[in-house]
């Protein structure tokens, strides 16, 4: 009982028609977008206001474009990448043009292969690259309707693509009821209700005859200018009801009024027609063969199709198309629970168990009226398949429904715990917490109870990174000691990570020292791996001494670098990098931060991208490469927008401090401080305080610098304590607090000897020169400069030149002082460190030499991303190589290069390489 293509009459039912009445402004906006050949527009407004009609208008007007489209479906909101897969399907033949990690991520996301869950950032890059490749031959118009019903993964993918459309010949149109947080910030077109006169004219055009003026006015007022309401509400009412005003809706929400109108129309349909419409509403795929197989099982006659098409409610063609989303919801909600179960049972029986077992299981679950172990087991199997495709959200949905249908314990609690784990990885933290509670309310083994506590800790850490997470993770680690010692040690390390983030805001019993003591008492492992050494090293750092920890942390760093498993390396890369910072190992910092980004490029594990960019950006800050640091900060913000797990803003405070612009820095610091307090992420407070000490030392406000640095140095568990000690020493000497400076130097000297790196010993020598009383400052400054010249930390080198020059001037060795101060001024100027450059300039002036104030050079006119693209191009990398490294499209690389060439007045990459980038 198969039906053919779409009839001419039913095709017309889907055209914009009268819903474009009075929409001149909106059509002009769409015409402007299409004329430009590229861009983004989010068309939004209440249900029935005409968004879909405007999108159809754009499709009709964009004849020179290649058209692709998709739409959100309420029933598929749990299935990740459902909408983006539909949009990209016509271009899958171009996938081999993408970098291999992007190919693999897209294949897993679309269910074309199995593998580890793909990172959404990498899938977003793949979608952007695929659409860019498709647009090379002909401009592309991508239309996404009902975006409010998109699955979350697809929404984020589309928003990611939209924010990166620069040079690509792609126009992207969204239709949605409201602009949510993911789409906010994109160009918008609000579709407002019709003006009163336009609403009257539209109503008059569809009425069968004259209408009482009072009734006409009531309809216009109550529909509030909504075109669909004006067209639909009078339908199904008799002339008598219209004339007398009976049967009109009460003052209820407009979408409910429109849905009620559709419900009223459905009630007048024959039983077979209503059931056919219900099948279409319950099946989000739109496969006519599937719909008719289900209809046959229910004995629905073919004449039912003629009725629903004549009523302009449904089109049965190459795809089953419901006229309006409110028709779908009206049909489904009007049915009784028994009728819905009957429909889902028919759809399950009609679905091929081999080709689409997951959708069959989903329909079977909705057909179940009571707990059913067979259906629950089938859902659990479906969850495993979904997770193998990287669909944690789909796996979570399957497992949650499986939990509901599980009749007995302990299977119910076990499945609830598995569902909570999947929800955690899908980013649904509230749902995950609720399912943990469901699991704990039943029967759990000791191991499962410990894992439930572990989940609570992980949820808490992802939500706020406060001390609560550290306490929960410590509890989980203690519970796991006997039942799973290996997992226990890993959990201790997670607990330490949480405590480090909580910093001074960590609660009693859950400080790094508390957790370190507990971890030290845990049974040691026979064959320690990198993670074990990290745990032992941090435990020694927080419970014993800096000197005791350094050899273990150095061994841990080398062990992590030597790990052959990329997954294992990625898991502990944050902790390994923090260990490297405690070691004052600038070379290791550069290696690990670059390796972290390389691993992300190779594996697509872009959930780590924001953290990796933060570490790499901070390394560029210390190297004086502020333009590169700004580029990484910009990329970090983009990564956090896509992943939905934003890092606290303190990762950018070092960059802002080094620039030395007080007003900008003060605003940034205040906002960062408020946010980290709200999150309970006390480590951020120490980062802000350290940054303030740097800013005020640069501005010569030493009392303020001293106050900020003193708030940091007491928290020896944090890396910023190392960085704040030299700031405190410099500021304390300037305000005459010599004993405090000397005391802090002794601590710094002890740590520098234990570290033994040129960075640590160089900074210690510079600080020693400030407090030395034996006439040795000159030799110490020379030692500091010689050591720091062998490192990547050029900012500390420049500051050593500055302090040495200031000391020489006060020793009346003006010629030598000018050389040091001139070097410092030039370095700070090149770095873009305005406050320190001004401090050097004033010192030079006092020494009898006039240095020009910093002017904005040509290179400063480049944006951070243009600077990074230019640098990589100058190194000889191709556009595709640059795109892969910076996680953008080749077209965007080309766009930035054209702007860079124009700004720098160069015509080739060879000329570009001659610039100092």
N, C-alpha and C positions, 0 to 999 in steps of 0.2 A: 504494500500500500504506500508506495513512494510518490511524492508529488514533485512536479518539475520546478522551473525557475519562477522568478517573481513576476507577477502579472503587471501590466501597465497601470491598472487601477490601484493595486496595492503599493506600487512604487511611488505613485503620487501621494499616497497617504504619509510617506516619510519626508516629503519635501517641506521647506520652511513655510510656505503658504502665508496665511494671514498673520502668523506670529512675528513677521517682520514689519508689521504695520507700525508706523511711527518710529522707526529705528534708524533714521538718517545718520545721527551722530555715531552710533555704533558701527554702521556699515562704513562710514568714512575712516574710522580707526582701523578696521580690518583692511580696507583698501590701501591705506598707508603702509601697513605691515607687508602686504603682498607686493606692493610696488617696490619696496626696499629690498625684497628678495631674501631677507633674513630677519631674525628677531624672535622675541618671545612675547606672548600676551596671555594673561590669565583672565578669562571672561567669567565673571562671577555674579551671582544674584540668586534670589529666592527660587524655589521650585516653580516651574511653569512660566517664568518671566521671559523665556525666549532664548536661552543660552544655546541650546542645541540647534535652533533654527539659524542663529547667527553663525555657528560653526558650519552648518550646511551651506550657508551663503558663501563662506570663505572657500569651501571646497569647490563650489560651482564657479566662483570668480578666479580661483587659482589654476586656470587651465594649463599654464606653462609649467606648473609644478608636478612632480611625482607625488601622489597622495598616499599616505599611510595613516591608519587610524586605529585606535583602540578605545575602550571604554571600561570604566570600573563597573564591577558587578558585585552587589552586596554579598551574594552567596560565595564569592571567591576572595573575600577580604583576608581570609586566613591562609591563602595559598600564595607564597612569595613568588615574585617575578611573573605572575600570571599575565598582567596587562603588558608589561614591557616585552615579554616573549611574543605576544600577539603582534605588537608593533614591529618587532625586529624580524619576524619570521620571513618576510619576503627577501631579506638581505643576508640570510645565513650563508649563502654561497660566497659571500665576501669575507667570511670569518678568517680565512687563511692569510689575509693581508694584515691581521693584527699581530702584535707581539704574542709569543707563545703563552705567557702567563695569563694574558687577557683571553686568548682562545679557550684555555682550559677553564678559567673561571666562568665564562659565558656558557660553556658546554654543561658544566655542573649545575649552574643556576637554572638553565632551561631543561634540565632533566635528560640531556642528550648523552651524558656520561655520569659516572659516579666518582666521588672523591671527597676530600675534606671540604667543609662548608666554605664557599668562596666569600672573600671579603667584599662588602657592598661597594667600597671605594673602587676596587679593581673591576667589578662588574660595571660600575658606572663609567669607568674609562673605556671599557670594551664597547658599551652601548654608544658612547660618544664617538669612538673610532669607527664603529660599524656604520652609523648614520652619516658620518663625515665621508667615508668611502662611497656610500650610496649617492651622496650629493655631488660627487665629483662630475658625474655625467649630466645630471639634470637637477635643478633646485628641488628641495624636498620640503613638502608641507606635512608635518606630523600633527595629527589632531587627537587630543586625549579628552574624551567627554566623561562626565560623571566622575571627575577626579576625586570627589569626596568619598567614593566607594572603591578607590584603588586599594590594592594591598599595600601595606606600608613600605615594603621593599621597592615596589614599582614607583611609588610616590617619590621616594628619595632618589631613585635613579633618574627620573625625569627632571627633578629639581637640580640634580647635579649637572645633567646635560645642559639645562637651560642657563645655568650660571656660567657656563664655559663657551657659549656660542659667541664667538668674536668674528672670525673670518669665514666660518662655514656657511655655505649657502643653504641654510636650514631655517625654516619658519616653524615655530612650535606654538601650538594653540592649546590652551586648557579650557575646559568648561567645568565649573564647580559651584556648589552652593555657597561655600565660604572659603576664604583664603586662610589655610591653617599655617602653623609655624613653619612647616617645611617649604611652602611656596611663598611665604611672606617675603617681600623685598623685590620680587619680580614685577615687571610692568603689569599693571592691572587695567581692566576695563569693567567698571561696575555697570551692570544692566539694571536700570531702575524700572519701577512700574511705569505704565503709560500715564501720561497726563490725563486729566479728567475728560477733556473733549475727545482725545484720541481713543480713550477707553469706550466712551459712548458710541463713537463712530464704528469701532470694531464690533461691539455688541449688536448694533443695528444691522451690520452686514450679515449676521448669521441668524437673526431671528426670523421665524417663518411669517410673521405678520407684525401689525402694530402692537405696541405694548403700552399699558398704562404708564403715564409719566412718573408717578410715584414709585411704581414697581421698577421701572427702568433705573431710576435714580438709586434705589436701594441696592440693586444688583451691582451697579457701578461702584458704589461706596463700599459694599461689603467685599467685593473682589479686589479692591484696592489697586486697580489698574493692572492686575495680573492677566496677561493674554490667555494663558491656558485655562485659567478659571473662567474668564469671560466666554471662552469658546465651549467649555465643557459643562459648567454648572447648569445652564439652561437645558442641556440635553437630557432626555429621559423624563422631563416634566411635561405634563399635559398642557395644552393651551389654557385650560381653566386654571390650573395651578399657577401658570405664569401670569395670567391676567389678574388673578386675585392675590398673588404674592405668596400662595401656599407652597410648601415644599422647598422653600429657599433655605440655605444653611443658616444656622445660628452663628454667633460670633465665636468661632473656633479657629485655631491656627490654619492658615491658608492651605498648607500642604495637606492637612487633614481634610479640609473642605473639598479639595480637588480629588483626593483619594476616595472620599465618600461619594463623590459624583461617579467615579469609575465603579465603585462597589454597587451603586444603584443600577448602573448599566449592566453589570455582571449578573445581578439578581434576575434580570429579565431574560437571560440567555437560557437555552435548553441545557439540560444536565450534561450532555456529552461535550457541548461547546465550553462550558465552565471547566470541566475536567481536563480538556485539551489545553486550555489556557493555563491551568494549574500545573500541568506537566512542564510547559514552557517556562513558567515562573520558577519551578523547582530545579530546572536544569540550566546551569549557567553556561554550558558549552555552546549551545545554539546549534547542535548537530541535528538536522531534520531526520536522518535515518534513526538515530537514537530515540527521538521524540515519537516517531511513528511506531517503533518496536514496542515502546512502553504503552502507546495508545492501543495497539492491537491486543496486548495482554489484558487491557481493561475493557475490551470490546467497544471502543469508541469508533463511531462510523466516520468515514471520510467527509461526509456532509458537514460535520462539525467545523472543519477547516474553512469551508465556504462562509459559514456564519461569522466566525471570529474575524475573517478578513473583510467581509462586508461591513462589519461594525468598526473596522479600522482599529482593531485592538492588537492584531498579530499578523505578521507576514511570514508565510512558510515558503521559503525559496532556497537558494544555496546555503543560507543560514536562517535560523529561526530568529526573527527580530520582534521583540515586544515593542509596541508603539512608544511607550514612555515608561521610565522606571516606576512611576506611581501606579501604572497598570500592573506591573509585576508584583509590587508590594500589596496592592489591593486584592489581587487574585489569591495571593498566598495567605494574607491575614483573614480574608473572608472565609477560608476553608476551615472546617473543624479539625481538631487534632487527628481524629480517625481518618479523615479524607487526606490529610497530608501524609500520614503513614502509608496509606494505600498507594499514593502517587510515588513516594520514595521507594516503596517495595517494588513497584513496577519498573522504575528506573534502574534499580539495582539488578533486577532480573534481565533487563535489556542491555546492561553494560557488560562488555566482554571482560571476563575475569582475567584473561591473559594479557590483553592489550592495556587495560586501564583498571588494575585491581584496586588502586587507592580510591578512585571515585566510586567504584562499586561498594567498597567498604563504607565510605562516607554516607552513601544513600541507605545502605543497610542499617547503619547506626541511627539514622533519622526515621527509619521504619520501625525501629524497636520501641515497644511500649513499656518494657520493663527490663531490668538487668538481664544480660544474656552473655555468658562467658564466651560462646563461640564468636559472637560479633565483636566483643572486646578484644579477643585474641587476634582477630583479623585486623582490627584497627591498630593493634600493637605492631603487627607485621608491617602494616602500611606506614607507620611512623618510622620504622627502621629504614624502609626504602626512601622515604622523604628525607631523612637525615643524611643518608648516603649521597643524595643529590644536593646536599647543602641546605635543605629547607628546614631550618630549626623551627620557624614559625608554624609550618605545616605539621611537622612532627609533634610539636607541642599541642596543636589542635586535636590531632588524632589521639594522642595519649590522654589528653584531658577528657575527651569523650569516652575513651576506653575505661578510664577511671570511673566515670559515672555509670557505665554499664556493667562494671565488675560486681558480681553478686556477693563475693566472700572475701574476707581477710585471710591471709596477709597480701594476697594479690592486689587488692585495691590500694593499699598503702604503697606497695612497691611501684605500681603504675603511677600513682600520684607523685611519688618522688622523682620518677623518670620524667614525668610531665613538667615538674618544677624545674628540673635541670635544663630541659629543652626551652622552657619559657625564659630562663635566665640567659641562655645563649641567644635567644631571639630578641632580647632587650626588653621583655615585658616583665619588669621587676615586681610590680604589684601582683600580677597574676601568679608569678613564681612563688611569692611569699604566701599567697592564699593556698596554693597547692601543697606547700611544705606543711602548713597547718593541717590540711586534710590528711596528709600522710601521718603526721604525728598523732592525730586523733585515733588512728587505728593501731595495728600490730606491726611493730618494726623490730628487726634484730638489732643487736648492739652496733654492728657495722652500719646499718641503715640509719639508726638514730644519730650516730656520729656524722654521717654524710648529710643528714638533715640540718644539723647544726652548722656544718661546713657551708651548706647552701645559704643559710641565713647570714653567715659572715660575708660570703661573697656578694650576696645581694646588697648588704649594707655598705660594703666597700665601693661597689659600683655606683650606688645611689649618692653617697655623701663623702666617702673616704674619711670618716670620722673615727674617733676612738672606740665607738660602739662596735665597729667591724673588727677591730683588733681584739677586743674582748671575746667576741663570738668565735673568731678563728682560733684563738688560744684555747678556748673550751673544746673546740672540735679537735684540735691537735692532741690535747690531753686524752680525749675519749678514744682517739685512733691509736694510741700508743700500743695497746695490746692486740687489737684486732687487725691493724694494718700499719706496721711500723714505717714502711716506706712512705705511704701517703701521709702519715703523721709528721715525718720530717719535712715533707713538702709543704704541709699546712703550717708548720711552725715558721717556715720562710715566708709564706703568705701573710701570716700574722705579724711578722716583723715588718714586712712591706707596709701593711696597714698602719702599724704603730709609727713608722718613720713618717708617713704622710700626715698622721695626726699630730706629730711633733709635740709642741708644748700644750696642745689641747687634749692629749691622750688622758684617759681617765685612770684613776687609781687601779693598780693591778694589771694594767694593759699598756704600760710604757715600754719603749724598746728595751730598757734594762730588765723589766719584769719578764718579758717574753724571752729575752736572751738567757736569763737564769733558768727558766723552765726548759728551754731547748737544750741547754748545756747538761741538764740532768737526764735527758732522753738517751736511750741506749744508742751508742755509735754504730754506724754501718761498717761492715767489713771492707767493702771496696768503695770508698767514697768517690762520687762523681762530682761534676761541677757544681750542681745544686747543693750537694752535701757540704762541699767546701765553702760555698757562699754562706750557708747557714752557720757553719762552725766559725767562719771569719767574722761575721756580724755579731755572733754571740760573744766572741772574745772581745770585739770592739766595745760592746755595750756593757758587758759584765766584768771585763778584766781591764785591759788597757789598750791604748792605741798601738804601742809597740808590739804587744802580743798578737794583735790582729793582723798587722801588715803582712807578715810572711804567708799567712793562710789566705788572705784576700788576694795576694799576688799569685799564689798557686791556683786559686779559684778562677782568676781572670784568664790565666793560660789554659786551664782545663776547659772553660767555656769556649774559648777561641778554637780549641782543638776538637770540639764535638763535631762529629760527622753528620749527625741528624739535624737538618735545618729546623725542624719543628722544636727539637729540644733546645737548640741555640736561641730561637725566638722566644721561647717561654721564659728564659732566665736572662735575657739580654738587658732588661732594665736594671736588675740587681747587679749584674756584672759591670755595667757602666757606672753605677753608683759606687761600686767597689773601686773602680779605676779613679774616680774623683777623690775618694778618700786617700788613695795612694799618691795623689798629686802627679798622676802619670798622663801628661798631655799627649804623648804619642799614642798611648793605649786608648785615650779618649777619642782621638781622631780615628784610630783603627776601628774601634767598636762602634762608634756612631756611624761611620761609613758602612761597616759590615751590616749593621742593623737595617739601614735603608736598602742595601743590596739584597739582603734576605727578603725584604718586603717586595722588592721588584721581582725577584725570582719566584717567590712562592705565592704572591698575591695576598699575604696575610696583613691586609692594610688596616686591620683593627689596631695594630701597633703603630700605625703611621704617625699619629699625633705625638705620641711619646718619643718616637725616634726623631721626628723633626724638632721637638723641643730640645733634646740633647744635642743634636747637631747644630741647631741654631745658637745654643748657648756656647758651644765650642767656637763658632764663628765670632761671637761677641768678644770672647777673651782673645781671639786672634786679631781683633781690630777690623774684622771684615763685616762691618755693620750693614752694608747693602745686602750681602748674602744672608746675614742673620734676619734682616727684614723680609727677604724673600721666603725664608723658611717659616717665619712667623705668619706670613700671609697664607702659605700652604697649610700650616697647622690649623688656622681658623677654618679653612675650607674642609679639611679632613674632619674636624670635630662637627661641623654642620652636617656632613653626610652620615657619619657614624651615629650621630645622636648622643654621643657620650663625651660632652665637652670637658676638656681639661680646665682646671682653674687658671685664671689669667696671669698668674705670677710667672709663667714661663717667659713672658715678654718684658718683665721688669728690668732685667739686666740691660737689654737693648735700649730701653727708654732712659735708664740711668746714665749709660755711657754717652748717649747723645748730648745730655747736659742741658736740656731745655726745661727750665724749672716748672713753668705753668703746665706744660704738657705732662711732665713726669708726675707732678703733684696730683693731677686729675686721675692719671692711670693708677697711681699707688693707692689713692683713696678708694677707687672702685674695686681694685684687686683685694684690698684689705677687707672691705665689706663682704665680698663674695666668699673669700676663704673662711672667714669667721662663720658665715651662714652655712657653709659646707662642713665645718668642723675640721678643715684641713690645715692644721696648725703649722705644717712645714711651710706653707705659703706665707705665713706671717714673717718667718725668718728670712725668706727670700726677699720680701718687700723691705724689711729692715736693712738687710745687707745692701740692697739697691739704693736705699736712701743714704746710707753711709757713703757709697760711691758718689752719688750725685752731689752731696754736700761737701765732700772733700774736693771735688772738681770745682765747685763754686766758691771754695775758700770759707765756707761756713762750718768751721771745725767743731764748734760746740754741738751743733745739730748732728754732725757726722758721728761724733763721739757717742751721743745719746742713742742713736740708731744702732751703732755697732755693739754697744754694751748689751742691747736686748738680744743679740744673736750669740755671742761667744759662749754664754753659759750652756747653750744647747749643743753639747759636744757630739751628740748622736747624729747631727745634721752636717752635710757637706758645707753648708754656708758658714758654719763655725770656722772652718779653715780659711775661707775667703774673707771673713769679717775681721780676723785677728790683725792682718796688716792694715786694714782701714782704721781699726781702733788705735793701733800704735801711732800711725801718722797723725790722727786727729788729737790724741792725748798729748803728744809732744807739742803740738801747736798751741794747745790751751794751757800747757804747764803741768799736766797731770803725769809727771815723769815716773812716779812709782807704779802707777797703773800701767803705763806703757812698758816699763821694764818687766813687770810681772807677766803681762801678756806675751812679751817677747820670749820669755823663758819657756812658756808652753809651746809657742810656735817653733822654737828652736828644737825642742824635744821631738816634736812631730816631724820636722824636716829631716832630722837625723834618721829617724825610723823609716821615713820614706826614701831618702837618698836620691831623689830625682833632681835634675837641674832646676825644674820649676820650683819645687819646695825650697831647695837650698838657695836659689837666687832670690826669692821673695824674703826668705829669712835673713840673708845678707843685707838686703836693702833695709829691712826693719831694724836689724842690729845697728846699722849706720846711724839711724835716727836716735837711738838710745845710748850709743857708745860714748864713753867719757875718757877714753884713753888716746884720743888723737888719731884713731884709725878709720874714721868715716870714709875718707877718700878711698882707701884700699878696699873697704867693704862695698862701696858703690861700684867700683871697678869689677870686683868679683861678681856682684849681682848682674851687671850688664853682660859680662862674659858668659855667665851661666844662662841667662835668659835669652841671649842671642842664639843659643842652641835649641831653643824650644819654639813651640807654635804660639805661645802666649805673648803676642806682640804688645798688647796693652800694658802688661806688667813691665815689659822692656822700656816702653816709652815713658812710663811713670818713673822708672829708675833713672832715666836720662833727666827727667824734670827735677826730681829730688836732688840728684847729684849737681845739676846746674844751679839750683837754688842754694845749696850748701857752698858751692864754689864762689858764687857771687857774694855771699856773706863772709867768705874768707878773703874777699877782695881780689880774687883771681879771675878778673873779668873776662879776659880773652878766652880762657878755658871754659868759663861759665857760659859764654855766648855760644860756643860750639855745642855744648850739651843742650842748652835751652833751644837753640835753633833746630837741632835734631828732634827734640821732643815736640816742638811746635809743628814741624813739618809732618811728623808721624801722626799727631793728633788731628791735624787738618786733613790728612789723607783718610784717616779713619772716619771722620765725621763726628769727632768727639769735641763738641763746641766749647763746653765749659773748661775742660782741661787745656784746649788750644788757647783759649783766652787767658787762662792762668799763666801759661808759658809766654804768651805775648807780653803780658804786663811785666813779667820778670825780665824779659829781654829789654823792654823799654827802660826798666830801672837800671839795667846794666849798660845802657847807652846805645842800644841798637833798636831801630824801629822796624817791627815786623808788620806786614800788612795783615789786616783782619781777614778772616776767611770769607771768600766770595764763593758764590754758587758756580761751580765748574760745570762744563758740559755734561760730564758723566753723572752729576747729581740730577740732571733732568730726566734720567732714565728711571722708570719705575723699578721696584725690587725684582719683579719677574723679568723685565727687559734686561736688567743687569745680569741675571743668572743665565738667561738664554744667550746673551751676547758672549759671556765668558765661555760657555760650553761650545758655542759656534767657533770662537777664536781658537779653541783647543782642537778644532778639526772634526768635531762630531757632526753627523748628519742630522737632518730635521727629525727623522724617526728615532734616532738614538737620543736626541735631546728630549723628545716627547716622552719616551719611555722613562727617562731618568727623572723628569719633572712631573710626570703623571698628568700630562695634557695631550691634546691632539696635535698631529703634525701641522694641520692648518693653523692652529693657534701659534705654534712656533714660527711659522712663516709670517704671520701677522705681526708678531713682536719683532722679528728681524727687520721687516720693512720699516717699522717705526724707528728702530734703533739705528739703521743705516741713515735714515733721514736726519735724526737728531745729531749723530756723530759726523755727518757729512762724509760717509764712506760709501763705496760702491761694491765692495767685495769682502769676503771673509778674510782674505789676505790682509787687506787694509785694516779690518777690524782687529786682527791679531796684533797689530802694531800699537793699538791703544792700551793703556794700562787699565785693565778691567778688574 
